[in-house]
Amino acid sequence: MAPRAAHGIAWLIAGTAGEGLESGGETFARALAALGYRPTTQRDFPSRIRGGDTTFTVRLTPDGRLVPPAHIDLALAFNDTVLARLDARLGKGSLLLVDDGVKPLVPASGAKVESFPFTALATAAGLARAKNMVALGASAALLGMDLATLASSVDEQFSDKGDKVVAQNRAALRAGHDEAVKRFGSSPRFTAPAPGKAPALLLSGNEAASLGALAAGCRVAAAYPITPASDILEYLTPRLQALGGTALQMEDELAACNLLIGAAFAGAKTITATSGPGLSLMTEALGLAGSAETPIVVVDCQRPGPSTGMPTKHGQEDLWHLVHGGHGEHVRVVLSPTNVADAFHTVSEAFRLAEEFRCPAFVAMDQQQSMFKQTVAPFDLAAEAQRHTPRTPNHIRADANAWDHSYSAYYGDGSEHPVRVALPGEPGGRHYANSTEHAPNGFTNEDPKVRVEMVDRRLRRMEAIVEECKDAVVVEGPKDATVALVSWGSTVEACREAAERLAKHGVKARVVAVRLLWPFPREAFAAAVGDLPIIVAEANAFAQLARLIKSELPVHERLRSVLQYDGRTMASDAIVDAAEAR
């Protein structure tokens, strides 16, 4: 086994859903980011509002990588039901603090376990449910963290609750800090990586994706709530309203998709966000977008399926649906970001390609990217907006009358790059957009020659999309690598960490991230992997990316899959083991 890389510091708070674990973890992470650290957050919670074991993890590494930590350094637990699961994540040197009255486990890992009066101190501060703030105060002492910055983060978290609640939470924070100093001394027990100096934002992938949509000029969003995609519509709503745009919660996903098609036909840039069950409901409308060549963007925040599946867990199971879902054949784009920051650029790129090639564009995210947070450098919104230059319609005759049907909306400029279709009401641009096969002017036409001509015209765009896509395949690592670690979505981060660990053991690994999943970039991928052994890591049981690669390239004999489909995010361990055993 390769030695574990220095993982920085991993902090975890555990208890029952409804005990303030998320608000406590978010407050803690924001304070760390304000101090210049590069925290990443991860949540494990049940599919219900209250009850069930919940954990919130904050990891500090020099580069802020969004990968589950190999083990937890400092854990704080409010009940005994989570202790059995925690033991496997603790190790020598770990410290577990459990609330008074909770029967501590005897850890097989060699971790130190101590009782700590979380509830008692919170009650004494005037608010029993503020035990999460007691935990944060104790954590600040054990990590040597500036308490004033953490207190400011607490003020921000509870500012809308009134001065009394803010004061009670501050008191609980101070009580936890002072008790930890009393018990463990004033010197930090754990040493975090040095904080950075450059400004950074703490964002989830959903938030970054929303900003990418705004930068691309999106002004219409419609969706139906579904985990883990709901945050996108919630985040976009006030911002679209401020920009004069529209955000609507629809009665279902099919209605949302149909609304986008209508708005896009009228000239708006449109987006929806959903997950697997909602994507299934949209499939009929997505065929209409493909037939009418209407550009819309769909963000698919994947979760395990089928059917309702595991709504609050992690998975990458929708790839085949995104690539092949629906009857018939039409042009589509499927992109996937490699981390939270890349979600901004990927959604923006999806809008550009959808507009350029007049087709639906999908952005495949997953629970880890959608809901978990990572520190990212501030985005240059103005520079991103400049990539989306307005197009003018082609073939419009200024002298055409209101009933003239000579406008060829579905022929563009004769190349693989269509031009913008005339909008309703533009003089000389009258045309139909419908779900049936049609002639260049949009009228239904079933002539065999016209049918072949129109299909071929659309499908010629496939190769042009590959050529136009920015960073279709991202390659990182040495030229003399001995193995290629291939993945997509958030699992790319696990491959990056695996490559670092392998390097410490003398194994040179190349990370290959597939950002353009469809049309598949054959030449770029073939050049990226060369003749190396290939390990494809993904969070599904059917090896969906691996099989897609095999369908496009003759690499069957040297490709091996690492699969995880238990609903948890992938760590680097299994990838390292596979690379060493190749």
C-alpha positions as CSV (number, residue, x, y, z in Angstrom):
1,M,0.0,0.0,0.0
2,A,1.2,3.5,-0.8
3,P,1.7,5.8,2.3
4,R,-1.2,8.2,3.0
5,A,-0.5,11.7,1.9
6,A,-0.6,14.4,4.5
7,H,-4.4,15.0,4.7
8,G,-4.3,18.3,6.6
9,I,-7.0,18.5,9.3
10,A,-10.4,16.8,9.2
11,W,-13.1,18.0,11.6
12,L,-16.5,16.3,12.1
13,I,-19.6,17.1,14.1
14,A,-22.2,14.3,14.5
15,G,-25.7,13.9,15.9
16,T,-29.3,13.7,14.9
17,A,-30.9,15.7,12.1
18,G,-32.4,18.8,13.5
19,E,-29.7,19.4,16.1
20,G,-28.1,22.3,14.2
21,L,-25.2,20.3,12.7
22,E,-25.5,22.0,9.3
23,S,-25.7,25.5,10.6
24,G,-22.8,24.8,13.0
25,G,-20.7,23.3,10.2
26,E,-21.5,26.1,7.8
27,T,-20.6,28.7,10.4
28,F,-17.3,26.9,11.2
29,A,-16.4,26.6,7.5
30,R,-17.2,30.3,6.8
31,A,-15.0,31.4,9.6
32,L,-12.1,29.3,8.4
33,A,-12.4,30.7,4.9
34,A,-12.4,34.2,6.4
35,L,-9.1,33.4,8.1
36,G,-7.6,32.5,4.7
37,Y,-7.9,28.7,5.1
38,R,-9.2,26.5,2.2
39,P,-12.0,24.4,3.9
40,T,-14.2,22.0,2.1
41,T,-17.4,20.7,3.5
42,Q,-19.3,17.4,3.3
43,R,-22.6,16.3,4.7
44,D,-24.1,12.9,5.3
45,F,-27.7,13.1,6.2
46,P,-30.9,11.0,5.9
47,S,-33.8,11.7,3.6
48,R,-36.0,13.4,6.3
49,I,-36.2,16.7,8.1
50,R,-35.7,15.4,11.7
51,G,-34.3,12.2,13.1
52,G,-31.6,9.9,11.8
53,D,-27.8,10.2,12.1
54,T,-26.2,13.2,10.5
55,T,-22.6,14.2,10.1
56,F,-21.0,17.4,8.8
57,T,-17.3,17.3,7.9
58,V,-14.9,20.2,7.3
59,R,-11.6,19.3,5.8
60,L,-8.6,21.7,5.7
61,T,-5.9,20.9,3.1
62,P,-3.4,23.3,1.4
63,D,-5.3,23.2,-1.9
64,G,-8.8,22.8,-0.6
65,R,-9.5,19.6,-2.4
66,L,-13.1,18.2,-2.2
67,V,-12.3,14.6,-1.3
68,P,-13.5,12.6,1.8
69,P,-10.7,12.6,4.4
70,A,-9.0,9.3,5.1
71,H,-9.6,9.7,8.8
72,I,-11.0,12.3,11.2
73,D,-8.7,14.2,13.6
74,L,-11.3,16.0,15.7
75,A,-14.8,14.6,16.1
76,L,-17.7,15.9,18.3
77,A,-20.8,13.7,18.9
78,F,-24.1,14.5,20.5
79,N,-25.5,10.9,20.6
80,D,-24.4,7.3,20.9
81,T,-26.0,6.0,17.7
82,V,-23.3,7.6,15.5
83,L,-20.4,6.3,17.5
84,A,-20.1,2.9,15.9
85,R,-19.8,4.5,12.4
86,L,-17.3,7.1,13.7
87,D,-14.9,4.5,15.0
88,A,-13.9,3.3,11.5
89,R,-13.0,6.9,10.6
90,L,-10.8,7.6,13.7
91,G,-7.2,6.7,14.2
92,K,-4.3,7.1,16.6
93,G,-4.0,10.8,17.4
94,S,-7.7,11.4,16.8
95,L,-9.8,13.0,19.6
96,L,-13.5,12.3,20.0
97,L,-15.6,14.5,22.3
98,V,-19.0,13.1,23.3
99,D,-21.8,14.9,25.1
100,D,-22.2,14.2,28.8
101,G,-24.6,11.3,29.3
102,V,-23.6,9.6,26.1
103,K,-21.9,6.3,26.8
104,P,-18.5,6.6,25.1
105,L,-17.3,3.8,22.9
106,V,-14.0,2.0,23.5
107,P,-12.4,2.7,20.1
108,A,-10.6,0.0,18.3
109,S,-8.7,2.7,16.4
110,G,-6.7,3.9,19.4
111,A,-8.4,7.3,19.3
112,K,-8.8,9.2,22.6
113,V,-12.5,9.6,23.7
114,E,-13.6,12.1,26.4
115,S,-16.9,13.4,27.6
116,F,-17.6,17.1,27.2
117,P,-20.6,19.1,28.6
118,F,-22.1,20.4,25.3
119,T,-25.7,20.4,26.4
120,A,-25.0,21.6,29.9
121,L,-22.9,24.6,28.8
122,A,-25.4,25.6,26.2
123,T,-28.2,25.4,28.8
124,A,-26.2,27.6,31.1
125,A,-25.7,30.1,28.3
126,G,-29.5,30.4,28.0
127,L,-30.2,28.3,24.9
128,A,-30.0,24.4,25.2
129,R,-30.1,23.9,21.4
130,A,-26.9,26.0,21.1
131,K,-24.8,23.0,21.9
132,N,-23.5,23.2,18.3
133,M,-22.0,26.6,19.2
134,V,-20.4,25.0,22.3
135,A,-18.8,22.5,20.0
136,L,-17.5,25.2,17.7
137,G,-16.0,27.1,20.6
138,A,-14.2,23.9,21.8
139,S,-13.0,23.3,18.3
140,A,-11.6,26.8,18.0
141,A,-9.5,26.2,21.2
142,L,-8.2,22.8,20.0
143,L,-7.3,24.1,16.5
144,G,-5.8,27.4,17.7
145,M,-8.4,29.3,15.8
146,D,-9.1,33.0,16.3
147,L,-12.3,33.1,18.3
148,A,-13.3,36.7,17.3
149,T,-13.5,35.6,13.6
150,L,-15.6,32.6,14.6
151,A,-17.9,34.9,16.6
152,S,-18.3,37.1,13.6
153,S,-19.4,34.1,11.6
154,V,-21.9,33.3,14.4
155,D,-23.3,36.8,14.2
156,E,-23.8,36.5,10.5
157,Q,-25.5,33.1,10.9
158,F,-28.0,34.3,13.4
159,S,-28.4,38.0,12.6
160,D,-32.0,37.6,11.5
161,K,-33.0,35.9,14.8
162,G,-32.5,39.0,16.9
163,D,-30.0,40.3,19.4
164,K,-31.0,37.9,22.2
165,V,-30.4,34.8,20.1
166,V,-27.1,36.2,18.8
167,A,-25.9,36.9,22.4
168,Q,-27.0,33.4,23.6
169,N,-25.1,31.7,20.7
170,R,-22.0,33.9,21.4
171,A,-22.1,32.9,25.1
172,A,-22.3,29.3,24.2
173,L,-19.4,29.7,21.8
174,R,-17.3,31.3,24.5
175,A,-18.3,28.7,27.1
176,G,-17.1,25.8,24.8
177,H,-13.8,27.6,24.1
178,D,-13.1,28.3,27.8
179,E,-14.0,24.7,28.8
180,A,-11.7,23.3,26.2
181,V,-8.8,25.5,27.3
182,K,-9.5,24.4,30.9
183,R,-9.4,20.7,30.0
184,F,-6.7,20.6,27.3
185,G,-4.6,23.7,27.8
186,S,-4.2,26.8,25.6
187,S,-1.8,25.3,23.1
188,P,-3.5,24.0,19.9
189,R,-3.8,20.2,19.9
190,F,-3.9,20.0,16.0
191,T,-1.9,22.0,13.5
192,A,-3.8,23.1,10.4
193,P,-2.1,23.9,7.0
194,A,-1.0,27.5,6.7
195,P,-3.8,29.8,5.6
196,G,-3.6,31.3,2.2
197,K,-3.3,35.0,1.4
198,A,-5.4,35.3,-1.8
199,P,-9.1,36.1,-1.4
200,A,-11.4,33.1,-1.8
201,L,-15.1,32.3,-1.9
202,L,-16.7,29.4,-0.1
203,L,-19.3,28.1,-2.5
204,S,-21.2,24.9,-3.3
205,G,-21.3,23.6,-6.9
206,N,-25.0,24.7,-7.1
207,E,-24.0,28.3,-6.3
208,A,-21.1,28.3,-8.7
209,A,-23.3,26.8,-11.4
210,S,-25.9,29.6,-10.8
211,L,-23.3,32.3,-11.1
212,G,-22.1,30.7,-14.4
213,A,-25.6,30.9,-15.7
214,L,-25.9,34.6,-14.8
215,A,-22.6,35.4,-16.4
216,A,-23.7,33.6,-19.6
217,G,-26.7,35.9,-19.8
218,C,-29.4,33.5,-18.5
219,R,-32.5,35.4,-17.6
220,V,-35.2,32.7,-17.2
221,A,-35.1,29.8,-14.8
222,A,-37.8,27.3,-14.1
223,A,-37.7,24.1,-12.0
224,Y,-39.5,21.8,-9.6
225,P,-37.9,21.2,-6.2
226,I,-35.8,18.1,-5.9
227,T,-32.8,17.1,-3.9
228,P,-29.9,17.9,-4.5
229,A,-30.8,20.5,-7.2
230,S,-33.3,22.8,-5.4
231,D,-30.6,25.2,-4.3
232,I,-30.0,26.4,-7.9
233,L,-33.5,27.8,-8.3
234,E,-33.4,29.2,-4.8
235,Y,-30.1,30.9,-5.4
236,L,-31.1,32.2,-8.8
237,T,-34.5,33.7,-7.8
238,P,-33.4,36.9,-6.1
239,R,-30.5,37.5,-8.4
240,L,-32.6,37.0,-11.6
241,Q,-35.2,39.3,-10.2
242,A,-32.6,42.0,-9.5
243,L,-31.5,41.7,-13.2
244,G,-35.0,41.9,-14.6
245,G,-35.2,38.1,-15.2
246,T,-37.7,35.5,-14.2
247,A,-37.5,32.5,-11.9
248,L,-40.5,30.2,-11.6
249,Q,-41.3,27.1,-9.5
250,M,-43.4,24.9,-11.7
251,E,-45.9,22.2,-11.0
252,D,-43.6,19.5,-12.3
253,E,-40.4,19.0,-14.3
254,L,-42.1,18.5,-17.6
255,A,-43.8,21.8,-17.3
256,A,-40.5,23.5,-16.3
257,C,-38.8,22.1,-19.4
258,N,-41.7,23.1,-21.7
259,L,-41.6,26.6,-20.3
260,L,-37.9,26.9,-21.1
261,I,-38.4,25.8,-24.6
262,G,-41.0,28.5,-25.1
263,A,-38.9,31.2,-23.5
264,A,-35.8,30.1,-25.6
265,F,-37.9,30.2,-28.8
266,A,-38.7,33.8,-27.8
267,G,-35.0,34.6,-27.4
268,A,-34.3,34.1,-23.7
269,K,-31.4,32.1,-22.3
270,T,-32.9,29.5,-20.1
271,I,-32.0,27.0,-17.4
272,T,-33.5,24.3,-15.3
273,A,-32.0,22.1,-12.5
274,T,-33.2,18.6,-11.6
275,S,-32.1,15.2,-10.5
276,G,-32.6,11.7,-12.0
277,P,-36.4,11.3,-11.3
278,G,-37.0,14.8,-12.7
279,L,-34.8,14.2,-15.7
280,S,-37.0,11.2,-16.5
281,L,-40.1,13.4,-16.6
282,M,-38.4,15.9,-18.8
283,T,-37.3,13.4,-21.4
284,E,-40.3,14.0,-23.7
285,A,-39.8,17.8,-23.7
286,L,-36.1,17.4,-24.3
287,G,-36.9,15.6,-27.5
288,L,-39.0,18.6,-28.6
289,A,-36.0,20.9,-27.9
290,G,-33.8,18.6,-30.0
291,S,-36.4,18.5,-32.9
292,A,-37.1,22.2,-32.9
293,E,-33.4,23.0,-32.3
294,T,-34.1,25.1,-29.3
295,P,-31.1,25.9,-27.0
296,I,-31.8,25.2,-23.3
297,V,-29.5,24.2,-20.4
298,V,-30.4,21.4,-18.0
299,V,-28.3,20.9,-14.8
300,D,-28.6,17.3,-13.6
301,C,-27.6,17.0,-10.0
302,Q,-27.3,13.3,-9.8
303,R,-28.2,11.0,-6.9
304,P,-28.5,7.2,-6.6
305,G,-31.5,5.6,-8.3
306,P,-33.6,4.1,-9.8
307,S,-36.9,5.7,-9.0
308,T,-36.7,7.7,-5.8
309,G,-33.5,5.9,-4.9
310,M,-31.5,7.6,-2.2
311,P,-32.4,11.3,-2.4
312,T,-29.7,12.7,-0.1
313,K,-26.8,10.4,-1.1
314,H,-24.1,10.5,-3.8
315,G,-24.0,8.8,-7.1
316,Q,-23.1,9.2,-10.8
317,E,-25.8,7.0,-12.4
318,D,-27.4,9.3,-15.1
319,L,-24.7,9.3,-17.7
320,W,-26.4,6.9,-20.1
321,H,-29.7,8.7,-19.7
322,L,-28.0,12.0,-20.5
323,V,-26.2,10.6,-23.6
324,H,-28.9,8.3,-24.9
325,G,-32.2,9.1,-23.1
326,G,-35.2,9.6,-25.3
327,H,-36.5,8.2,-28.5
328,G,-35.1,9.1,-31.9
329,E,-31.7,10.8,-32.6
330,H,-30.9,14.5,-32.0
331,V,-27.9,16.6,-31.2
332,R,-27.2,17.2,-27.5
333,V,-24.2,18.3,-25.4
334,V,-23.3,16.6,-22.1
335,L,-20.6,18.4,-20.0
336,S,-19.4,17.7,-16.5
337,P,-17.3,20.0,-14.2
338,T,-14.3,18.6,-12.4
339,N,-14.7,20.6,-9.2
340,V,-16.8,23.4,-7.7
341,A,-15.0,26.2,-9.4
342,D,-15.3,24.4,-12.7
343,A,-19.1,24.3,-12.3
344,F,-19.1,28.1,-13.0
345,H,-17.2,27.7,-16.2
346,T,-18.9,24.5,-17.3
347,V,-22.4,26.0,-17.1
348,S,-21.3,29.0,-18.9
349,E,-19.8,26.8,-21.6
350,A,-23.0,24.8,-21.8
351,F,-24.9,28.0,-22.7
352,R,-22.4,28.9,-25.3
353,L,-22.5,25.5,-27.0
354,A,-26.3,25.3,-26.7
355,E,-26.6,28.7,-28.5
356,E,-23.9,27.9,-31.0
357,F,-25.3,24.6,-32.1
358,R,-29.0,25.1,-31.3
359,C,-29.5,22.1,-29.1
360,P,-30.2,21.1,-25.4
361,A,-27.0,21.1,-23.3
362,F,-26.7,19.1,-20.1
363,V,-24.4,19.7,-17.2
364,A,-23.9,16.5,-15.2
365,M,-23.1,17.3,-11.5
366,D,-23.5,15.0,-8.5
367,Q,-24.4,15.4,-4.9
368,Q,-20.8,16.0,-3.8
369,Q,-20.4,18.9,-6.3
370,S,-23.9,20.2,-5.9
371,M,-24.2,20.4,-2.1
372,F,-20.8,20.3,-0.6
373,K,-18.7,23.5,-0.5
374,Q,-15.2,24.3,-1.6
375,T,-13.1,27.5,-1.5
376,V,-12.6,29.0,-5.0
377,A,-10.9,32.1,-6.3
378,P,-13.4,35.0,-7.2
379,F,-14.8,34.6,-10.7
380,D,-14.3,37.2,-13.4
381,L,-17.9,37.7,-14.4
382,A,-17.2,40.4,-17.0
383,A,-14.6,38.3,-18.8
384,E,-17.0,35.3,-18.8
385,A,-19.9,37.4,-20.1
386,Q,-17.7,38.6,-23.1
387,R,-17.6,35.0,-24.4
388,H,-21.3,35.2,-25.1
389,T,-21.5,37.6,-28.0
390,P,-25.0,38.1,-29.5
391,R,-25.6,36.7,-32.9
392,T,-27.7,38.1,-35.7
393,P,-30.2,36.1,-37.7
394,N,-29.3,35.0,-41.2
395,H,-31.3,35.0,-44.5
396,I,-33.8,37.5,-43.4
397,R,-35.3,39.6,-46.2
398,A,-36.1,43.1,-45.2
399,D,-38.8,43.3,-47.9
400,A,-40.6,40.2,-46.8
401,N,-44.3,40.6,-45.9
402,A,-46.0,39.2,-42.9
403,W,-47.0,36.0,-44.6
404,D,-43.7,35.3,-46.4
405,H,-42.4,31.8,-45.5
406,S,-39.1,32.0,-47.4
407,Y,-37.0,32.3,-44.3
408,S,-34.8,29.2,-43.8
409,A,-34.7,29.0,-40.0
410,Y,-33.3,25.5,-40.1
411,Y,-30.4,26.0,-42.5
412,G,-28.3,28.6,-40.9
413,D,-25.3,29.7,-42.9
414,G,-24.7,26.4,-44.7
415,S,-22.0,25.2,-42.3
416,E,-22.0,23.1,-39.1
417,H,-22.3,26.4,-37.2
418,P,-25.9,27.6,-37.3
419,V,-26.6,31.2,-36.8
420,R,-29.3,32.6,-34.5
421,V,-32.8,31.9,-35.5
422,A,-35.0,35.0,-36.0
423,L,-37.2,35.7,-33.0
424,P,-41.0,36.0,-33.1
425,G,-41.9,39.3,-34.6
426,E,-38.7,40.0,-36.4
427,P,-39.5,41.2,-40.0
428,G,-38.8,38.6,-42.6
429,G,-38.1,35.9,-40.1
430,R,-41.4,34.1,-40.0
431,H,-41.0,30.4,-39.5
432,Y,-42.5,27.4,-37.6
433,A,-40.9,25.4,-34.8
434,N,-42.5,22.1,-34.1
435,S,-41.9,18.5,-33.1
436,T,-42.3,16.9,-36.5
437,E,-39.6,16.6,-39.1
438,H,-39.5,19.7,-41.2
439,A,-38.1,21.5,-44.2
440,P,-35.7,24.4,-43.8
441,N,-38.6,26.8,-43.3
442,G,-40.0,24.8,-40.4
443,F,-43.0,23.4,-42.2
444,T,-43.7,19.7,-41.6
445,N,-42.1,17.6,-44.4
446,E,-41.9,13.8,-44.8
447,D,-40.1,13.7,-48.2
448,P,-37.3,11.0,-47.9
449,K,-34.7,13.3,-49.5
450,V,-35.5,16.2,-47.2
451,R,-35.5,13.9,-44.2
452,V,-32.0,12.6,-44.9
453,E,-30.8,16.1,-45.7
454,M,-32.1,17.6,-42.5
455,V,-30.8,14.7,-40.3
456,D,-27.3,14.9,-41.9
457,R,-27.3,18.7,-41.4
458,R,-28.0,18.4,-37.7
459,L,-25.6,15.5,-37.1
460,R,-22.7,17.3,-38.8
461,R,-22.7,19.5,-35.7
462,M,-21.4,16.6,-33.5
463,E,-17.8,16.8,-34.7
464,A,-18.0,20.6,-34.7
465,I,-19.1,20.6,-31.0
466,V,-16.0,18.5,-30.1
467,E,-13.8,21.0,-31.9
468,E,-15.5,24.0,-30.3
469,C,-15.7,22.7,-26.7
470,K,-13.1,24.3,-24.4
471,D,-11.1,21.7,-22.4
472,A,-13.1,18.7,-23.6
473,V,-10.5,16.5,-21.8
474,V,-8.3,17.9,-19.1
475,V,-4.9,16.2,-18.6
476,E,-2.7,16.6,-15.5
477,G,0.5,14.8,-14.6
478,P,3.9,13.7,-16.0
479,K,4.5,12.9,-19.6
480,D,6.3,9.7,-18.6
481,A,3.3,8.4,-16.5
482,T,2.8,4.7,-16.2
483,V,-0.9,4.7,-15.5
484,A,-3.9,6.9,-16.5
485,L,-6.5,7.7,-13.8
486,V,-9.7,8.6,-15.7
487,S,-12.9,10.0,-14.3
488,W,-15.7,12.6,-14.5
489,G,-17.5,14.9,-12.1
490,S,-16.4,15.1,-8.5
491,T,-14.6,11.7,-8.6
492,V,-11.8,13.6,-10.6
493,E,-10.8,15.1,-7.2
494,A,-10.3,11.6,-5.8
495,C,-8.1,10.7,-8.8
496,R,-6.0,13.9,-8.2
497,E,-5.4,12.9,-4.6
498,A,-4.6,9.3,-5.6
499,A,-2.0,10.6,-8.1
500,E,-0.3,12.6,-5.3
501,R,-0.2,9.6,-3.0
502,L,1.1,7.3,-5.8
503,A,3.8,9.8,-6.6
504,K,5.1,9.5,-3.0
505,H,5.4,5.8,-3.6
506,G,7.3,6.2,-6.9
507,V,4.3,5.6,-9.2
508,K,3.7,8.2,-11.9
509,A,0.0,8.7,-12.6
510,R,-1.7,10.9,-15.1
511,V,-5.1,12.2,-14.3
512,V,-7.5,12.4,-17.2
513,A,-10.8,14.3,-16.6
514,V,-13.5,13.9,-19.2
515,R,-15.4,17.2,-19.2
516,L,-17.2,16.7,-22.6
517,L,-19.0,13.4,-22.2
518,W,-21.1,13.7,-25.4
519,P,-20.3,14.0,-28.2
520,F,-17.4,11.9,-27.0
521,P,-14.0,13.5,-27.8
522,R,-12.3,10.4,-29.2
523,E,-9.1,12.0,-30.5
524,A,-8.5,14.1,-27.4
525,F,-9.1,11.2,-25.1
526,A,-6.9,8.8,-27.1
527,A,-4.1,11.3,-27.0
528,A,-4.6,11.8,-23.3
529,V,-4.3,8.1,-22.3
530,G,-1.8,7.1,-25.0
531,D,-1.0,3.4,-24.6
532,L,-1.1,3.5,-20.8
533,P,-3.1,1.2,-18.6
534,I,-6.4,2.9,-17.8
535,I,-8.3,3.0,-14.5
536,V,-11.7,4.5,-14.7
537,A,-13.2,5.6,-11.3
538,E,-16.9,6.5,-11.0
539,A,-19.8,6.3,-8.6
540,N,-22.1,3.8,-10.3
541,A,-22.4,0.0,-10.6
542,F,-22.6,-0.3,-14.4
543,A,-19.3,1.3,-15.2
544,Q,-21.1,3.8,-17.4
545,L,-18.2,6.0,-18.4
546,A,-15.9,3.0,-18.9
547,R,-18.5,1.4,-21.2
548,L,-19.0,4.6,-23.1
549,I,-15.2,4.8,-23.6
550,K,-15.2,1.2,-24.9
551,S,-17.9,1.9,-27.3
552,E,-15.8,4.7,-28.8
553,L,-12.3,3.4,-28.7
554,P,-10.6,-0.1,-28.8
555,V,-9.1,0.1,-25.2
556,H,-10.9,-2.9,-23.7
557,E,-7.8,-5.0,-22.8
558,R,-6.2,-2.2,-20.8
559,L,-9.1,-0.6,-19.0
560,R,-10.1,-1.4,-15.5
561,S,-12.9,0.1,-13.4
562,V,-13.1,1.3,-9.8
563,L,-16.7,1.5,-8.8
564,Q,-18.5,2.8,-5.7
565,Y,-22.3,2.8,-5.4
566,D,-23.0,2.8,-1.7
567,G,-24.2,6.3,-1.7
568,R,-21.0,7.7,-0.2
569,T,-18.4,9.9,-1.9
570,M,-15.3,8.2,-3.3
571,A,-12.0,8.5,-1.4
572,S,-8.7,8.0,-3.0
573,D,-7.8,4.6,-1.3
574,A,-9.5,2.3,-3.9
575,I,-8.0,4.2,-6.8
576,V,-4.5,3.9,-5.2
577,D,-5.0,0.1,-4.6
578,A,-6.1,-0.4,-8.2
579,A,-3.1,1.5,-9.6
580,E,-0.7,-0.5,-7.5
581,A,-2.3,-3.8,-8.5
582,R,-2.5,-3.2,-12.2
